């Protein structure tokens, strides 16, 4: 499970999803991430204001080939560069 949270104005936006190592020939430091959760919280993460994971399911249903043209492609690929940049 990968969880990314970032402040956006006066709210905290959190996305999460499953990950796995990317298929070859991708470098060993690359992971394929498929997000399935989108939540918005009050500043500081106290109270959930919105849960909209359906957005990712809708995007995949409308266009399953978002990443690279393959119907079973995951939604986002990221590469690790350093502790500060991913």
N, C-alpha and C positions, 0 to 999 in steps of 0.2 A: 504494500500500500504506500503510495506517495501522497503527501499532503503539502499543499502550498497555500500559505496565508499571507495576505498583504493588506496594509491599511489603504483605504481609498477614501479620501476626505474624512468624514466622521464615522465611517463604517469599516468593518474588517471583512474582506472577501476571502473565502476559503474554497479551494477546489481539491478534489482527491480522486484517486483512481488506482487501478492495478498497474503493475509494471512487470516487465520481464526483460532479460537480456535481448538485445536486437539480434536478428538473424544474420549470419555471415552474408556478405563480406564486411559488415560493419565492424568497427573496432570493438574490442572487449569492454571499453569504457562507456559504450552507448547502451541506453535502455529505451525500450519502446513503452510509452505510457498511454493508457486508455482511460481518460477521465470519465467518471460517472456520478460525481457529486459536486454540486455548486451551492454554497450557502453564504448568506450575508448576515453578519452579526453587528450589534451595536459596538461602538468604539470600545476597545478593550476585550471584545469577545464575550460580553456578559449575556446578552439575550439574542436569540436567533430571530431575525426579521423575515428571512426568505429562505426557502429550500427549493431549488429548481434544477435538480439533477436531470430532469426530463429534457433539458435543453440539449445535452450531449446525445441522448438517445434519439431525439428528433433530428439532430444534425447527421447522425450516422444513418438514420432511416431515409432521409432525403438524398444524401450523397455518401454512400458507404466508401467511396474511393477518395476521401478527402486527402489522405496522406500521400499516396503514390500510385494510385490507379488500381490497386488490388482491392477487391470487395471485402477481404478480411483484414485490411490494413488497420493498424491502430491509429489513434487520432493525432498523436504528437510524438516526435522523436527528439530527444535532447542528448547532448554530449557533455560529459564532465570535463571542465578545463582546469579548475582549481577550486579551493575551498570557498572562494568568493564569486566565481563565475561558473555557471552551469548552463 
